[in-house]
Amino acid sequence: MKAQIEAIRAAALEEISQAGQTGELDAVRVRYLGRKGRLTALLKQMGGLSPEERPVMGQIANQARQSLEQAIETRAAQLAGQALERQLEREAVDVTIPGKKRPVGRRHPMYQALDELTDIFVSLGFTVLDGPEIELAELNFDRLNAGEDHPSRDWSDTFYFDRDSRVMLRSQTSPMQVRAMDSMELPIRIVAPGRVYRKDEADATHSPMFHQMEGMVIDKGITMADLKGTLNLAIRKLYGQRTVTRFRPHHFPFTEPSCEMDVQCHKCGGAGCPTCKGEGWIEVLGAGVIHPRVLEMAGIDPEVYSGWAFGMGLERMAMRQFKIADLRLIFENDVRFLEQF
């Protein structure tokens, strides 16, 4: 039996040394040391030995098993090391190869204009407010002194959710001015950017969904001069000190007196073109001194406090800043267009 044990041990060691993969090594282990393995089967025959031979053969068999287990463990470590070396060689990085250029995203031109405007007004002491796009007509119209007969309240101009025309997609961010008057302590200096919705036909300067920034100042001794000075400062910081502007009389129920502010057309320099509809100017915002009735509805004494407010379309601001001729390009998401900015 001793010779048989030695023969099995020698054959097993040879197969262990020849195993090239962990799977092959495990097969050798099962073949010799498993429940039905060759060495295990031989040990089961020890019951037929004499009492004197049994402990001697048992010791020899245990030594053979231990040597095989040690050899398998050593070979397994060798195979793992070889596998790691192959993996490192396969995944090695050649640092001399030029890197792959990754495309970098950029801010949308409209949001670039918004960020710059926000920075300008924040530097002037304004607070930025955000609010809901689904709004009550009470805040969008009533509290802004726009009566039931005002044209902007018509179903042909505004997106309503109910038959009573009380819940709507906001047509301006002005409701945030009302919310500010109701909740903030005086004096107030706020801007409110966000999406707004109107039933406009899409053309070079109009869209049924667009972005707006509205602003408001309420304090003691505020006049139209403060409005013009602040807005001229903001526009020239955005477009450059040589930007040409003008203020025209207008009417808004929220303000009295009211005006519109234009900038000279960036496309034609004031000569007239399709972008400015031949006028040489592009309207960028409406503004005015806050109507005393609006202050009274918010519980603010118009004999003590006054204020001014404005509302501007952010897409038009981006058009002027980046020399974009057609507003529809801003919403088409053509990468060839957007990656220019």
C-alpha positions in Angstrom: 0.0 0.0 0.0 2.9 2.3 0.7 4.0 2.0 -2.9 0.5 2.8 -4.1 0.3 5.9 -1.9 3.7 7.2 -3.2 2.6 6.5 -6.8 -0.7 8.4 -6.4 1.2 11.3 -4.6 3.8 11.5 -7.5 1.1 11.4 -10.2 -1.0 14.1 -8.4 2.0 16.4 -7.9 2.8 16.1 -11.6 -0.8 17.0 -12.6 -0.8 19.9 -10.1 2.3 21.4 -11.6 0.9 21.1 -15.1 -2.5 22.8 -14.3 -2.7 26.0 -16.3 -6.0 27.4 -14.9 -7.8 27.4 -11.6 -10.5 25.2 -13.1 -7.9 22.5 -14.1 -6.4 22.7 -10.6 -9.8 22.2 -9.0 -10.4 19.1 -11.2 -7.1 17.6 -10.0 -8.1 18.2 -6.4 -11.4 16.4 -6.9 -9.7 13.6 -8.8 -7.3 12.7 -6.0 -8.7 14.2 -2.8 -12.4 14.3 -3.4 -14.9 12.0 -1.8 -14.4 9.5 -4.7 -10.8 10.5 -5.3 -8.0 8.0 -5.9 -6.2 8.7 -2.5 -9.5 8.7 -0.6 -10.5 5.4 -2.2 -7.1 3.8 -1.2 -7.5 5.0 2.4 -10.8 3.2 2.6 -8.9 -0.1 2.1 -6.9 0.4 5.3 -9.5 -1.6 7.3 -8.0 -4.7 5.8 -4.6 -4.1 7.3 -3.2 -5.6 10.4 -3.3 -3.6 13.7 0.5 -3.1 13.5 0.4 -1.8 9.8 -2.6 0.5 10.2 -1.0 3.4 12.2 2.1 3.3 9.9 0.1 3.5 6.7 -2.2 6.1 8.3 0.7 8.4 9.0 2.1 7.9 5.4 -1.4 8.6 3.9 -1.9 11.8 6.0 1.6 13.1 5.0 0.7 12.4 1.3 -2.7 14.3 1.7 -1.0 17.2 3.4 1.7 17.5 0.7 -0.9 17.5 -2.0 -3.1 20.1 -0.3 0.0 22.3 0.2 1.0 21.8 -3.5 -2.5 22.8 -4.6 -2.5 25.9 -2.4 0.9 26.9 -3.8 -0.1 26.4 -7.4 -3.4 28.3 -6.9 -1.4 31.3 -5.6 0.9 31.0 -8.7 -2.1 30.9 -11.1 -3.7 34.0 -9.3 -0.5 35.9 -9.7 -0.2 35.0 -13.3 -3.8 36.1 -14.0 -3.1 39.4 -12.3 0.0 40.0 -14.4 -2.0 39.3 -17.6 -4.7 41.6 -16.5 -2.3 44.4 -15.7 -0.6 43.9 -19.1 -3.9 43.9 -20.9 -5.2 47.0 -19.1 -2.0 49.0 -19.1 -2.3 52.6 -20.1 0.3 54.2 -22.5 0.6 57.7 -21.0 2.4 58.9 -24.2 -0.8 58.4 -26.3 -2.7 61.6 -26.8 -5.9 61.7 -24.7 -9.4 61.5 -26.2 -11.1 64.8 -26.5 -14.4 64.8 -24.5 -17.2 67.2 -25.6 -17.9 69.8 -22.9 -21.5 71.0 -22.5 -22.2 74.8 -22.3 -24.9 77.0 -20.9 -27.8 77.7 -23.3 -27.6 81.3 -24.7 -30.8 82.3 -23.0 -29.6 81.1 -19.6 -26.3 82.8 -20.2 -28.2 86.1 -20.5 -30.3 85.2 -17.5 -27.2 84.5 -15.4 -25.6 87.8 -16.3 -28.7 89.8 -15.6 -29.2 88.0 -12.3 -25.6 88.8 -11.3 -26.1 92.5 -12.3 -29.3 92.9 -10.2 -27.9 90.9 -7.2 -24.9 93.2 -7.2 -27.4 96.1 -7.0 -28.9 94.6 -3.8 -31.9 92.7 -5.4 -33.2 89.4 -4.1 -34.0 86.6 -6.6 -37.5 85.0 -6.1 -39.0 81.9 -7.8 -42.6 80.9 -7.9 -45.3 78.6 -9.4 -46.0 78.5 -13.1 -49.6 77.5 -12.5 -51.1 80.7 -10.9 -54.4 82.3 -9.7 -55.9 84.9 -11.9 -56.3 87.0 -8.7 -52.5 87.3 -8.4 -51.8 87.4 -12.2 -54.5 90.1 -12.9 -56.7 91.3 -10.1 -53.9 92.4 -7.7 -52.1 94.0 -10.6 -55.0 96.3 -11.3 -56.1 94.5 -14.5 -59.9 94.5 -14.5 -62.2 91.8 -15.9 -62.4 93.7 -19.2 -58.6 93.9 -19.7 -57.7 92.3 -23.2 -55.0 90.1 -21.7 -57.6 88.2 -19.7 -59.3 87.0 -22.8 -59.3 83.2 -23.6 -57.6 84.1 -26.9 -54.6 85.5 -25.0 -54.3 83.3 -21.9 -54.1 79.6 -21.1 -56.8 78.8 -18.5 -57.4 75.5 -16.6 -61.1 76.1 -15.6 -64.2 77.6 -17.1 -64.3 80.4 -14.5 -60.9 81.7 -15.7 -59.5 81.6 -12.2 -56.6 79.1 -12.6 -54.1 79.6 -15.4 -50.6 79.3 -16.7 -49.0 82.5 -15.6 -48.7 85.1 -18.4 -46.0 87.0 -16.5 -43.9 86.6 -13.4 -45.6 89.7 -11.9 -47.5 87.5 -9.4 -44.2 87.2 -7.5 -44.2 90.9 -7.0 -47.6 90.6 -5.4 -46.3 87.7 -3.2 -43.3 89.8 -2.2 -45.5 92.8 -1.2 -47.6 90.4 0.9 -44.8 88.6 2.6 -41.6 90.8 2.7 -40.7 93.7 4.9 -40.2 97.1 3.3 -38.1 98.3 1.6 -38.3 95.7 -1.2 -35.9 95.0 -4.1 -36.6 91.8 -5.9 -36.3 90.2 -9.4 -38.4 87.1 -10.4 -37.2 85.1 -13.5 -39.1 82.2 -14.9 -41.2 80.6 -17.7 -44.4 82.3 -18.8 -47.1 81.4 -21.3 -49.2 83.4 -23.8 -51.2 82.5 -26.9 -48.8 84.2 -29.3 -48.0 82.9 -32.7 -44.4 81.9 -33.1 -42.4 84.3 -35.2 -38.9 85.9 -35.2 -39.6 87.7 -31.9 -42.6 85.8 -30.3 -43.3 82.4 -28.8 -46.2 80.9 -26.8 -43.7 79.9 -24.1 -40.9 82.2 -23.2 -38.8 83.3 -20.2 -39.2 86.6 -18.4 -37.6 88.5 -15.6 -39.6 90.9 -13.6 -38.3 93.3 -11.0 -39.6 95.6 -8.4 -38.4 98.3 -6.0 -40.5 99.8 -3.2 -39.1 102.4 -0.8 -39.6 105.9 0.3 -38.9 108.6 -2.4 -38.7 106.3 -5.4 -39.3 108.1 -8.8 -39.2 107.5 -12.5 -35.6 108.7 -12.5 -34.6 105.8 -10.4 -36.3 103.4 -12.8 -34.5 104.8 -15.9 -31.1 105.0 -14.2 -31.2 101.4 -12.9 -32.5 99.9 -16.2 -30.0 101.9 -18.3 -27.2 100.7 -16.0 -28.3 97.0 -16.2 -28.7 97.1 -20.0 -25.3 98.7 -20.6 -23.6 96.3 -18.2 -25.1 93.5 -20.3 -24.6 94.8 -23.8 -21.8 97.3 -23.4 -21.5 101.1 -22.5 -22.2 102.1 -26.1 -25.7 100.5 -26.2 -28.3 102.9 -27.5 -31.7 102.8 -25.6 -34.9 104.7 -25.6 -38.0 104.9 -23.4 -41.5 105.3 -24.9 -44.7 106.2 -23.2 -47.1 103.2 -22.8 -49.9 102.0 -20.6 -49.9 99.1 -18.1 -52.6 98.8 -15.4 -49.9 97.9 -12.9 -47.9 101.2 -13.3 -48.6 104.9 -13.7 -46.8 106.4 -15.5 -45.7 103.5 -17.7 -43.1 103.1 -20.5 -41.5 100.6 -22.8 -37.7 100.4 -23.2 -36.1 99.6 -26.6 -32.6 98.9 -27.6 -31.3 99.7 -31.1 -31.6 96.6 -33.4 -28.4 94.6 -33.3 -29.0 93.2 -36.8 -29.3 96.5 -38.8 -28.0 99.1 -36.3 -31.3 101.1 -36.5 -31.7 101.1 -40.3 -34.7 98.7 -40.3 -34.8 94.9 -41.1 -37.0 91.9 -40.7 -35.7 91.2 -37.2 -36.9 94.6 -35.9 -39.8 94.6 -38.4 -38.3 97.7 -40.1 -38.4 99.9 -37.0 -34.7 99.9 -36.1 -35.5 99.2 -32.5 -36.4 96.0 -30.5 -38.6 96.3 -27.4 -36.9 94.6 -24.4 -39.1 95.5 -21.5 -42.0 97.3 -20.1 -41.8 99.3 -16.9 -43.3 102.2 -14.9 -44.0 103.6 -11.4 -46.2 101.3 -9.4 -49.8 102.3 -9.4 -51.0 103.6 -6.0 -54.0 101.2 -6.1 -51.6 98.2 -6.3 -49.8 99.4 -3.2 -53.1 99.9 -1.4 -54.3 96.4 -2.2 -51.0 95.1 -0.6 -51.6 97.2 2.5 -48.8 99.7 1.6 -49.5 103.4 2.1 -48.8 105.1 -1.3 -48.5 108.5 0.6 -45.4 107.1 2.3 -44.0 104.6 -0.1 -43.6 104.5 -3.9 -41.9 102.1 -6.3 -41.2 101.0 -9.8 -41.4 97.7 -11.6 -40.3 96.2 -14.9 -40.7 93.0 -17.0 -38.4 91.8 -19.7 -38.3 88.9 -22.1 -35.1 86.9 -21.6 -35.0 85.5 -25.1 -35.0 89.0 -26.6 -32.2 89.9 -24.3 -30.2 86.9 -25.5 -31.0 87.8 -29.1 -29.5 91.2 -28.6 -26.5 90.0 -26.7 -25.6 87.1 -29.1 -26.8 88.7 -32.4 -29.5 86.1 -32.9 -31.8 87.1 -35.8 -34.7 84.7 -35.0 -36.1 83.8 -31.6 -37.3 80.4 -32.9 -33.6 79.3 -33.1 -33.4 79.4 -29.3 -36.1 76.7 -28.9 -35.2 74.4 -31.8 -32.3 72.7 -29.9 -30.1 72.4 -33.0 -26.7 71.5 -31.7 -25.0 73.3 -34.6 -26.6 76.5 -33.5 -26.2 76.1 -29.7 -22.5 75.0 -29.8 -21.6 78.5 -31.2 -22.2 80.1 -27.8 
